Amino acid sequence: MKVELIAVTRYLRGDGTPEELLEHAGRICYRSEGRGDPGAFIQARVREGHESIIEHASASFEISGISRACSHQLVRHRLASYSQESQRYVEMSDPEWALPPDVLEDEEAMAVWEDFAGEVKAAYQALRELGTRKEDARFVLPNAAATRIIVSMNFRELLHFFRIRISRAAQWEIRDVGVRMLELVHPHAPSVFGDVRASLQEDYPEFFEGLD
């Protein structure tokens, strides 16, 4: 799994930080003047529940090496934009796989998986050799097929995503994606993401350890 932050909103005044933009949006609501500390102002508004102002900034991530099962969970977050590698157009004769640790760490489970994966690969290749289009041959591919996807979310949706996906109730793969996304975007807007990051690290310190 690889998660990269590839874009963050840039404010075209001041130093260009997203926090300056969010402060400006908030100040419009109250007809107040900035005092040189956008972070404190934004943090106070978020804690009050005035989160509409943080919708004006967004971040884009490139995520690769996750399973189609994980991407199906990801795209359920509808206040976002996605561009995903297409199995209709990409040749999948030699697919990459994203497997759960429970399978990777169990020799017997891996033997079962390798037998199955070999059958999948052979079936896909046989269909293609028969002239079956990629968009139809892909029907034999399992949820473990690895994918790449670009994800863009505004900061308010990111907060929602982190709150529900970084928990023990979440599936391990999307939880790891969420942690990596949070760690990447937090330095760009600590006033927005600082509280949720501190709370999650306190509740689930193990989630933030050992991620490459």
Backbone torsions as a table, in degrees:
resi	resn	phi	psi	omega
1	MET	NA	136.3	176.3
2	LYS	-137.4	130.6	178.4
3	VAL	-125.1	123.5	179.1
4	GLU	-122.1	137.0	170.0
5	LEU	-85.6	117.2	-174.1
6	ILE	-110.9	-11.6	177.7
7	ALA	-162.0	144.6	174.0
8	VAL	-139.4	143.3	179.1
9	THR	-53.6	134.9	177.8
10	ARG	-116.0	125.9	179.0
11	TYR	-81.0	130.1	-174.1
12	LEU	-87.4	21.2	172.3
13	ARG	-130.9	164.3	177.3
14	GLY	60.1	-135.5	-179.2
15	ASP	-88.3	-0.7	176.0
16	GLY	82.9	15.6	-176.4
17	THR	-84.3	151.4	176.7
18	PRO	-62.7	-31.2	-179.7
19	GLU	-65.3	-33.5	177.0
20	GLU	-64.8	-39.6	177.2
21	LEU	-63.1	-44.6	-178.2
22	LEU	-65.4	-38.6	176.1
23	GLU	-63.0	-43.5	-180.0
24	HIS	-58.8	-44.2	178.7
25	ALA	-61.2	-41.4	179.8
26	GLY	-69.0	-38.6	179.5
27	ARG	-64.4	-32.0	177.2
28	ILE	-60.1	-39.8	-178.2
29	CYS	-61.9	-36.0	-173.6
30	TYR	-106.4	-0.7	-175.3
31	ARG	48.9	51.5	-179.8
32	SER	-118.8	164.1	-178.4
33	GLU	-100.7	147.0	176.7
34	GLY	-68.1	151.5	-178.3
35	ARG	-122.5	21.1	175.0
36	GLY	84.6	5.7	179.9
37	ASP	-137.8	76.6	-178.0
38	PRO	-60.9	-31.7	-177.0
39	GLY	-59.7	-46.6	-179.0
40	ALA	-63.8	-40.7	179.2
41	PHE	-63.0	-47.7	-177.7
42	ILE	-65.4	-44.1	-179.5
43	GLN	-59.0	-41.3	179.3
44	ALA	-64.0	-40.7	-179.7
45	ARG	-67.0	-42.1	-180.0
46	VAL	-63.6	-42.0	179.1
47	ARG	-64.8	-28.8	176.8
48	GLU	-77.9	-11.4	-177.0
49	GLY	91.3	6.4	177.9
50	HIS	-85.4	74.7	-172.6
51	GLU	-93.8	-5.4	-179.4
52	SER	-61.0	-30.7	-176.9
53	ILE	-67.4	-25.4	-177.3
54	ILE	-84.3	-0.1	174.0
55	GLU	-72.6	-13.2	-176.1
56	HIS	-78.6	-11.5	177.3
57	ALA	-114.5	148.8	-179.4
58	SER	-143.9	165.9	178.3
59	ALA	-135.8	148.1	178.1
60	SER	-119.9	137.2	-177.8
61	PHE	-126.1	143.8	169.5
62	GLU	-106.4	121.2	-175.6
63	ILE	-119.4	127.3	-179.5
64	SER	-135.1	157.7	178.1
65	GLY	78.7	14.1	174.7
66	ILE	-97.7	159.9	-179.0
67	SER	-78.4	160.4	173.3
68	ARG	-63.3	-29.6	176.5
69	ALA	-60.2	-43.0	179.5
70	CYS	-68.0	-42.6	-178.6
71	SER	-64.9	-31.0	177.2
72	HIS	-65.7	-34.8	175.2
73	GLN	-69.8	-40.7	-177.0
74	LEU	-61.2	-46.4	-174.9
75	VAL	-74.0	-3.8	172.7
76	ARG	-70.7	-16.3	175.0
77	HIS	-80.3	99.7	-165.4
78	ARG	-80.4	-21.0	178.1
79	LEU	-86.4	63.6	-175.8
80	ALA	-160.4	168.5	176.1
81	SER	-121.5	140.8	-175.5
82	TYR	-134.1	143.2	168.4
83	SER	-134.6	112.6	-171.9
84	GLN	-116.9	144.5	173.4
85	GLU	-53.1	130.9	-173.6
86	SER	-96.6	124.5	174.1
87	GLN	-75.8	-10.0	174.6
88	ARG	-71.1	-35.3	-170.7
89	TYR	-112.5	-19.2	-179.0
90	VAL	-91.8	131.4	177.5
91	GLU	-69.5	126.5	-174.5
92	MET	-116.8	30.3	-179.7
93	SER	-65.6	-26.9	179.0
94	ASP	-129.8	70.1	-172.2
95	PRO	-70.5	153.7	168.8
96	GLU	-90.4	152.1	-177.3
97	TRP	-120.8	148.9	172.0
98	ALA	-119.6	111.7	-172.2
99	LEU	-112.8	149.0	176.8
100	PRO	-68.1	148.3	176.3
101	PRO	-55.6	-35.2	-179.4
102	ASP	-60.8	-29.0	177.5
103	VAL	-85.1	-46.0	-177.3
104	LEU	-60.5	-32.7	-174.5
105	GLU	-94.3	5.8	-178.1
106	ASP	-122.3	115.3	-176.1
107	GLU	-60.3	-42.1	-179.0
108	GLU	-67.1	-40.8	178.6
109	ALA	-64.7	-39.4	178.5
110	MET	-65.6	-36.1	177.5
111	ALA	-63.5	-41.6	176.9
112	VAL	-62.0	-45.9	-178.9
113	TRP	-61.8	-45.7	-176.9
114	GLU	-63.0	-37.1	175.5
115	ASP	-62.8	-46.6	-179.4
116	PHE	-64.4	-46.2	-178.5
117	ALA	-61.0	-37.5	176.8
118	GLY	-62.6	-40.2	178.4
119	GLU	-66.4	-40.4	178.6
120	VAL	-61.8	-48.9	-179.1
121	LYS	-60.3	-44.4	-179.6
122	ALA	-64.5	-41.0	-179.8
123	ALA	-64.9	-44.2	179.9
124	TYR	-61.3	-47.9	-178.8
125	GLN	-63.3	-39.2	179.3
126	ALA	-64.4	-41.9	177.7
127	LEU	-62.6	-42.4	-179.8
128	ARG	-64.6	-40.1	179.4
129	GLU	-65.7	-26.2	176.7
130	LEU	-81.3	-1.8	179.6
131	GLY	94.8	5.9	177.6
132	THR	-65.5	133.7	179.9
133	ARG	-66.6	153.2	179.7
134	LYS	-57.2	-37.8	-177.4
135	GLU	-65.7	-21.9	177.9
136	ASP	-99.2	-34.8	177.4
137	ALA	-63.4	-27.1	-178.2
138	ARG	-64.0	-13.6	-178.9
139	PHE	-63.6	-17.5	178.5
140	VAL	-86.9	-7.9	-175.5
141	LEU	-78.0	138.0	-179.4
142	PRO	-88.5	175.6	177.6
143	ASN	-62.2	-19.7	-178.1
144	ALA	-75.7	-8.7	177.6
145	ALA	-59.4	127.7	-178.5
146	ALA	-75.2	151.4	-177.6
147	THR	-141.0	168.3	174.5
148	ARG	-125.2	144.4	-176.5
149	ILE	-153.6	142.1	171.0
150	ILE	-99.5	130.4	-178.5
151	VAL	-125.0	128.3	174.4
152	SER	-123.1	127.6	178.8
153	MET	-136.1	146.1	170.6
154	ASN	-75.8	165.3	-172.1
155	PHE	-63.9	-31.5	179.5
156	ARG	-67.9	-41.8	178.3
157	GLU	-68.0	-34.6	175.8
158	LEU	-61.6	-42.9	176.8
159	LEU	-58.1	-45.9	178.9
160	HIS	-61.3	-44.7	179.9
161	PHE	-58.8	-47.3	-178.8
162	PHE	-64.3	-39.7	-176.6
163	ARG	-65.0	-35.1	-176.2
164	ILE	-99.4	-22.8	-175.8
165	ARG	-97.1	-19.4	176.0
166	ILE	-98.9	81.0	-179.4
167	SER	-158.6	165.5	178.6
168	ARG	-70.2	-19.8	178.5
169	ALA	-76.4	-17.7	-178.4
170	ALA	-82.6	154.1	176.4
171	GLN	-69.0	144.5	-169.6
172	TRP	-56.4	-36.0	-172.4
173	GLU	-73.1	-48.0	179.7
174	ILE	-70.3	-27.0	174.4
175	ARG	-63.7	-43.9	177.9
176	ASP	-63.8	-39.1	176.0
177	VAL	-59.4	-46.4	-179.4
178	GLY	-61.0	-43.2	179.3
179	VAL	-62.3	-44.4	-179.5
180	ARG	-64.6	-40.8	177.8
181	MET	-63.4	-44.2	179.4
182	LEU	-61.1	-45.2	-178.4
183	GLU	-64.9	-28.8	-179.9
184	LEU	-80.2	-39.8	-174.8
185	VAL	-86.4	-24.7	-177.3
186	HIS	-53.0	-45.1	-179.0
187	PRO	-61.9	-21.6	-178.3
188	HIS	-85.3	-18.1	179.6
189	ALA	-154.8	65.3	-178.5
190	PRO	-62.1	-25.6	178.7
191	SER	-68.6	-26.5	178.5
192	VAL	-85.4	-46.5	-169.9
193	PHE	-103.5	-4.0	-176.7
194	GLY	-63.0	-44.6	-177.4
195	ASP	-66.0	-45.3	-178.3
196	VAL	-67.6	-36.4	178.6
197	ARG	-65.2	-45.1	179.7
198	ALA	-62.7	-41.0	-179.4
199	SER	-65.9	-43.6	-179.5
200	LEU	-68.7	-38.6	177.5
201	GLN	-64.8	-33.7	178.1
202	GLU	-71.3	-41.7	-177.0
203	ASP	-77.9	-35.6	-173.6
204	TYR	-134.3	62.3	-176.3
205	PRO	-59.5	-29.0	-178.4
206	GLU	-65.9	-24.7	-179.5
207	PHE	-69.2	-24.6	-174.4
208	PHE	-98.5	5.1	-177.5
209	GLU	-105.6	139.3	169.4
210	GLY	77.5	11.7	176.8
211	LEU	-82.2	129.1	179.7
212	ASP	-83.5	NA	NA
